[in-house]
Amino acid sequence: MTTLTLYNPGDAPIKLQLHDGAYTLGSDSNCRIPLKEGIGVCPRHAILNINSGKYQIMDIGDGTAIYVNGEPINRKADVTSTTPITIGPYTIVLADVPEDAEEPDSSSSYQEESHQDDDSFYSESHNNPPASNMQPCEPVIAPPTPQPEINVRPSIEQENSLDPNLIKIMRSVKAQIHAELIDRLDIKRLSASRVNIEELRQRARETLVSIINDVKSKLPPEIDPKLLEQDILNEALGLGPLEDLLADDSVTEIMVNGPDKIFVERKGKLVLSDKTFMDAQSVMSVIERIVAPLGRRVDESQPYVDARLADGSRVNCVIHPLSLIGPCITIRKFAKRQLFDKDLINFGTLTENMAEFLKVCVKVRKNIVVSGGTGSGKTTLLNVLSNYLPEGERILTIEDAAELRLNQPHLVRLEARPPNIEGRGAITIRDLVRNALRMRPDRIIVGECRGGEALDMLQAMNTGHDGSLTTVHANAPRDVIARLETMVLMSGMELPSRAIREQIASAIDIIVHESRLSDGSRKVTCISEVVGLEGNQITMQDIFEFKQTGISAQGKVVGHYRATGAVPTFFTDLAARGITLDPAIFQP
């Protein structure tokens, strides 16, 4: 038996009597030796291994270094009796207790079985339950815990009935094997030496297989070594538990609420997935892997960031001190296959007549605004409309995070830049719109107008850049006008209200409004034409609309599309441009 004495400035020393075993130390309440949360103390900071009077300390955190006898350790170090160990403000001293002082212990067979060598680190997670309620000078006895009978990878139907104990076991096992993988492979050094990513992944896989084979006999029976291998490899070199969700075509959005909860959207409904991160630092590592290739940063001085993945999926990250539950990630996935108008027709987002009308609007260079609420599908629809753009034109796209996927050969893509670590060097959407006017574009596509760039966009539409496209957050087509007027005022130009409305009325031709309905479906609920300005009021007419008539027994929205009977004012000009459009599509 070993006596551990824990010293913390301002507190009375605490003495604990420990049997042979592996003990986690950190501020997490699940640690067997909990430390108070404070400067330099991680949720899971270290693992102490005790084996017949031999001690070893392993650093598994990312806080302050661990010191043994005043010297920092490199991942792990052997410790002798009475040698001080320093973790943040804490000092730990271990001392042997004579065998005749030990009390009889019914769990001795477990102790003899569990800790034969260095690999005893991995047995702690399933043989030793947390002992956060232990009292000073009482032996910490850890009998084996019966394992719940549940699969590690449950089906979708099981996702909301996961056993929390198994999740904790999985996280603990993954954390320890991951730490050992980093220790053996030295991934940071290999990355710095510019090792090819495929070679790095192959080395990591081989090392990981070796580690899992060493500890396979000590893993709980519910853990599949193959799945464990893939999870840890994703954690070390990929996006961790997000990799499987990104590969799942049924998942449209991913929401990480701290390391413990990852929600996903399937068919318009939110469900809690079975995935978790090992700790908050693992989430931070994934965030760094996402933003670093884009030249962006996230830290306490810039605690939120917009970014994108290689496939164009939109990412937003928020960290401490703004997020009080740990690092948060929101990913809006893009379909792996580019969508076209036929796909939206099959989805019920719009009809063939509506698609044909919008195609004509793009061809005759009408300025189009796609509006809708968050997650309504504005960017997807903008991508579909861009397929109608002729190949012989010079097209410029301007976005905060590049999401649009256009196939035209004469395409220039511009992306805004956030400020650097000194708060300088930011390039805004408005800066890019102004610069785009000097690049001889035929059409300008702005991913989203949300500020003063709306004025520059309207001016571009009014100065020879007809056929431009953009998106705006709004709840209805009429709200688009009010939103644009407000955003023009945000530019700092003190323009009279009538002047702003004249700009809007002459610049905007068509507003396509898309909504996300109660059943999660996305539909183009209205296509409106901006007719002109009468007095101080902008006049509009609806060309097509979606009329909801009810909700089915399965919770699906019931309704139909219809033409309103209004004919667009430019219909008579189509024949002069050599374009034919059947007027019957406008009949109700």
N, C-alpha and C positions, 0 to 999 in steps of 0.2 A: 504494500500500500504506500501511497505517496501523499504527502501533505503539500498543498499549494497555498501559498500566502499571497494575497492580492493587496497591493498598496495603491491608494489613490489620494493625492494631496487633498486635505480637508476632510477626509473620511477615515473612520477607524479601519485598521487592517482586517481583512476577511480571510479566514482559514478554511480550506476545504480538504477533505480526505477523498482521494481518488484511487480507484482500482486501475489495473492495466486497461488501456483502451485509447481511442482517439476522441478528442474533445475539440469542438469548434469554439472559437472566441470571437466576439464581435458585438455590435449594438443590436443586432436582430434578436427578437425575443425567442426565436427558435434555437439560438446557439446554446450549447450545453453549459458554457461559462459565459453568461451575458455580461457585457461591459456597458457602461452608460454611454449614450450617444454624445459625441463631442468632437472637438477638433482632432483630426487624425485617426479616428476610429471608424472603420468601415462596418457595414452590416454583417459581413463575414470576413473577418480580418486575418485569422490564423487558425491552424489546426495543430494541436499539441498531441503528440503520440507518446504514450507511456508503455514501456514494455520491459518488465522485470528489472526495474531500476535504471533503465536506459531511456533517455528523453530526446525527442526531436521536435523542433518547431518549424512549421512551414507557413510561409507568407502567401496567402491567397487573395489578399485585398489590394486596393489601389490607393490606400491612404498613406500615412507616413510610414517610413521604413521601420522594420522591427530590429531592435538592437539586442545583441547578446553580449553581456559584459562590456557594454559601451561601443561595440563594433556593429555596423549594419550587416545584416545577413543577405545572401544572394539566394532568394527563394526558400531554401531550407538550411537548417543547421542543427548539429548535435549539441545538446546542452548537458552539463554536469550538475550534480546536486549543489545547491546554494549559489549557483551562477545566476545573476539577475537578468531577467528578460524585460525589455521595455517596449510597450505598445502605446503610442500616444502619451497620455499622462500617466498611464499605469505602469507599475513595476511588479513583476511576478517572480517569486522565488520558490523553487521546488526543493523538497527535502525527503529523504528516504525514511520510512517508518519500519522499525524491526518487525520481523514476521510474527513474533509472539505477541505483538501489540494488535494484530489484526483480529477482527471478530470473525467467527465462522460465517461463511457466505454460501448460500444455496446456489448461487449463480457461478461457482468456480469453474464448472465445466465449460460454460460460455466463455469465461475469460481465457482459459487455456486454448480454446479453439479459435478465438477471434484475432489474435495478434501474434502472428508468427514472424512477420518481417515488415519492411517498409510499406508493403501494400495494405497494411492495416488501416491506412487512411480511408480506404474505400468501404470498409465494413462499418464505419461509424454511422453512416447515413441510414442503414436499415436495421442495425442491431442495437443502436444506442438512441433512444428517444430523447428529445430535448429535456434538459433538467433545469429550466429557468427558475423553478420554485425550490431549489435545494437550499438547505440551511447550513451555516458554518459548522464545521467539525462533524458533519454527518457523512458517512460513506456514500459515494455516488454509485449505486448499484444499478446496472442496466440489464435487466432480463430481456430475452428476445421478445420482439413484438410480433404478434400474429399478423400476417400480410393479408390485405383485402384481396378478394378474388375479382379482379377487374382488368380488362385489357388496357395496355398503355395507350393504344391508338383507338379510342372508341369511335363508333359510327356517328354520323351527324345527329341521329336521334338521341344519342347518349351524351351529347356535348354538355348539356346543362345538368347532368347528374354525376359529375366526376367526384371521385373520392379525394377529399383534400389531403389525407395522409399520404396517398400514393403520389400526388403531385409534389408534396414536400420531399418525399424520398427521391423522386426522379430529379428534382432540382439539386438536391444535395449530392447525389451520385455524379450528375453531369458536371457540377462545379468542381468536384475533386479531380475527376478524370481530365477535365479541361485544363486545370492548373498544372497537372502532371504533363500534359501534352505540350503546353507552352514551355515548361521547364526543360523537357527533353529536346524539343525541336528548336527552341529559341526563334520563334516566328518573327519577332521584331528585327533580329539581326539578319535573317534571310531576306526579309522584305527590303531592308535598307541596302542589301547587296544586290538588289535588282534581279533576284531569281525569277525566272519565268513563272507566271501564275499557275500554269499547268504542272510544272515541276514541283512548285511549292505545295500544291494540292496533293500530288502523288506522294511526296515525302510525308506530309501530314497524315494521309490515309494509312500509309504503312506503319508509321509510329503509333497511330491510334489503335490499329488492329493489334499491335504488340501489347499495348497497355491493357486493352480490354481482355485479351487472352490471359494476361497475368492475373486479372481479378475476376474472371468469369465465374469461378466457383463461389465467389462471395456476393455476387449480384442477387438481388431478390428475384424469384422465379417469374414475376410478372413483367420484368424488363427484358425486352428482346435486344440482344447485343447488336444485331444489324441495324435496328432502328436507332439505338443509342449511338452507334458509330456515326450514322448520317447526321443526327441532331448535333453532335459535338463538332463534327466537321463544318457544318453550316455555321455554328456559333463562332468557330475559330477563324474561318475565312470568308464566310458569306454573311447573310443577313439573319442568321440564327433561325428561330422558329418561324420567321416570316417567309422563309424560302418555300416551304410547303404550301403556305397560303397564297403566295404569288403564283405558284404553279397550278393552283386549283381554279379552273375556269368558272366554277360556280360562285366564287367569291368576287364581289365587285368592289367592296371597300374593306379596309383593315384599319382598326382603331386600337392602338396600344395605350392602355390607361395604367402606366407604371409597369413594373416587371411582372406583376401577378395576374393581370387581366388583359386578354387580347380578344376584342369583339370583332366579328366579321358580319358583313351584310351578304345575305343570300336571298335572291328573289325579292329584294326590297325589304327584307326583315332582318333585324339585328339579333344575333345569337352569340353567346359566350363560347369561345372555342376552347379546346383542351390544351392549347399551347401556352407556355409561359417562358419568360426569360429567367436566367439564373439569379440575377440581381440587377440593381439600377445601373451598375457600371456596364453590364452587358448591353443594356439598351443604349447607353451612351456610345459604346463602341460601334454599334450598328448605325447610329446617327452620323458618327464621324465617317464611316465608310460611304454613306450616301452623299454627304455634302462636300467632302474633301475633293473628289474628282471635278466638282463644279467650281472650285475656287471659293467656296463659301465657308462660313464658320459659324459655330454656335458655342457660346460660353456665357458666363454670368453677365458680361457687358452686352452681349447680343443673344438673349435667351430664347429667341424664336427665329425660325428660318423657313423659307419656302424653297423647295428643291424638286428634282424629278429623278426618276430611275431611268435606266438605259432604254426601256421600252416606252418611255414617255409618261408613265404613271406619275401623277402629281403627289408630292409629299409635303407635309407640314409637320414641323417638330417644335415642341415647347419643352423647356427644361426648367430646373430650379434657377432663380427663386419665383418665377411666375407660376410654375406648376407645383402644387403642394402634395401631389401623390406620386411624384417621381417623373422621369422623362416620359413624354407623351408623343406618339407618332400617329399621324393620320395619312393613310395612303388611299388615293382614289385610283383604282386600276384602270388601265386602258386595255381594250380587247387586243389580243395578240394578232388577230386578223383585222385589217382595216375594213371598216364598215362602209357600205354604199347605200344608195337610196332604196334599193330592193330589200336590203336587210331591215331598214326602218319600216318599210311597208309591211314586211312579214311580222315585225314586232308589234304592229298596230300603232306605231308612233305617228304616222301620217298616212294619207291615201295616195293612190297613183296620180290623181288629178292635182293634189297639192304639190307633189314632187315635180310634176310636169310644169306647173306654174312657177315654182321657185327656180327651176332650171332655166326657164325663159327669162326670169328677172336677172339672173346672173349673166346670161348671154347679152342682154341689152344694157348691161352696165348700170343696173339700179343699185343704189347704196342700201345695204341691208343690215339691220341690227337684230341679232338674236338675243332675246331676253328670257328671263326665267329666274327661279329661285336657286339656292344652293343645291347642287346634286340633281338638277332637273335634266341635264344632258345637253347643255348649251355648246360645250366644246365639241362633243361628238357630232352634233348637227352642223356646227361650223366646218368640221372636217368633211362632212358629206357634201355641203355646198361648195367647198373648194374643189371637189372633183369636177364641177361644171366649168371651172375656169379654163379658157383656151390656152393651149401650149405655147402660142407665139407671143405671150405677154410677159413683161417683167413684173414679178410679184415679190413684195416684201412682207414678211411676217414679223411682228413685234410682240414679244411676250415677256412676262415676269419669269416664268419657267417654261422652257420650250416644250410644248405638248402637241402642237399641230403637226400632222404628217401629210404633207402635200407631195404630189408626184410630178408636178410640172418641172420641165428641165431648167427654165430660167427663174430660179427661186433663190432669194436671199433671206436667210433667217437671222434675226437679231434678238438678243436676249438681254434684259436689264441686268445690272450688276449692283449688288449691295455694297455698303461701305466697308472698307478694310478695318483692321483691328484698331486703327487710330481714328476711325469715324470719317475717313475721307475716301474720295474716289468713287462715290456712288454714281451710277448712271441710271436715271429713271426712265419709265415708259415715255414720259413727256419729252425728255431729251432725245430719245430714239425716234419719236414721231417727227420732231423738228428736223432731225438729221436726215430722215428718210426722204423728205421733200427735196433734198439735194442729190438724191441717188437715182433720179429719173425713173421712178416706179410708174407702172401702168395702173397697178392696184396695190392698196395697202390693207393688210389684214392685222388688226390689233386684237390680241387674244382676249383682253378684257379692259374696258374703260372703267376706271373706278375713282378717278381724280381729275386734276387739272388738264390731263392729256385729252380730255373730251373736247375742249376748245380747239386744240390743234388738229384733232381728228375731223371735227366739223369743217374747219377751214380747208383741210386737205380735200375733203369731199366736194367743197365748193370751188376749188381752184384746179379743176381738170383731172382729178383722180377718181372719176366716177367708177362705180362697180366695187367700191371698197366694202369690207365686211368687218364687223366687230361684235362683241357681246357685252351685255349690261345686266346687272342684277336688278330685277324688278318683279312686282307681283302681278302686273297686267300691262297690256300695251299702252294704255293711257299713262300708267306710272312711269314708263320709259321717258316720256317727255319731261315730266317733273324731275326725274333723276338726272337727265342730261343737263337740265337748266341748273340744278344744284351743283353738278360737277363743273360746269363752266364757271360758276361763281367761285369755286375752290381754286381756280387758276390764279386768282388775285386780281383779275381784270374787273374793274367796277363798271360793268356794262349795264345799260338799262334792260329791264325785263323784255321789252318788245324787241330790242336788237338781238337778244339771245334767241328768242322764239323765231325770229326771221331766219337766223342762221340754221336752227334746227329744221324748220319747215322746208327750207331750200336744199338742205343737205341730205336728210333722211327720206328715203322713198318707201321702204317696206320694213315692217316690224314683224318678226316671227316669234311668237311667244310659246314657250314650252313649259309644261308643269309636271311635277311629280305627284301623282295622285295617291289617295289613301292606301291603295293596295300595292304601292311600290312601282307601278307602271309609269312610264314617261310618255307623254303625248303632246303633240303640237296642238294646243288648245285654241289658238287664234293666229290667223295671218291677216295683218291690217296694212292698209295703204295710207301714208300721210298725204293728204290732199292739198293742203295749203294753210294759209293764215287768214282768218276772218276776224277783223278787229284785233283783239289781243289774244284770241283763242286759236290754237292749232286744231284744224279739223282732220278727222280720220274716218275711214270706212273699213269695216271688217269684210274680207273677201271669203275666208273659210273659217269655220269654228267647230269645236267639239262640244257636243251637248250631252252632259251626263244626265241619265234618267233614273239611276238607282244603284243599289249594291246587291250582288247575287248572294245566294246562300253560302257560297264559298268565300265571301268577302271580296270578290272581284268587282271592279267598277263597271257598270253597264252604261252604255251610251253609244252615240253615233256621230260621225262627221257629216257636215252639210255645208253646201255653199249658201251664202246669204242672199244671192241674187245681185249683189253689187258687182259691177264690171270695172276693172281698174282703168284709170283715166288714160293710161298710155296704150291701151289695147289697140286703138286705131293706128298707132305709129308702128306696130309690129310688122304689118305688111310692107311698109316702106323699107324696112330693114331686112326683108326677105325671110321673115320668121312667121310661121303659121301656128296658130293656137286655136283649137276648137272652142268657140264661144259657149258651147253647151256645158262645159265644165263649171261655168259660173251660175248655171240655173239651179235653183233650190229644189 
